Amino acid sequence: MKKDVVIHMSDTMEATPIAHLVQLANQFSSSVYFEMDTRRVNAKSIMGMMSLILSSGDVITINAEGEDEENAVVELEKFLTE
């Protein structure tokens, strides 16, 4: 399941929000990737996620595959847009 999401956060995502995002992604058994421009990163990898510079207004694609993919996409979208 793929979904494009526009990030709505106050500032550039720094270490603490990234860590919470990675923790959230790790709650799902599905494989979860974030795609932005030509990059694709494992959302369960803190180092991979920190290599993406996510800012409010950026568009990313959440790509999840597995038994709980729909839940994963919904919850990660909530995190990135609230």
C-alpha angles and dihedrals in degrees: 000000000000129000132175113224131188109217115234108188131133098243141357108306108258132191100289098051090042090053090051090048091051091048090052092049090050091059089073127075091213120095108252127197133177116215122198125167103321096335127101119188134181105248089210093061117087092199093048092048093048089055089063113076103213118191134174110279095028117129117223132174118230109209116189129173126184145057096309098034095125093053091046093054093046094049095044090048090052090051093051097045104040 
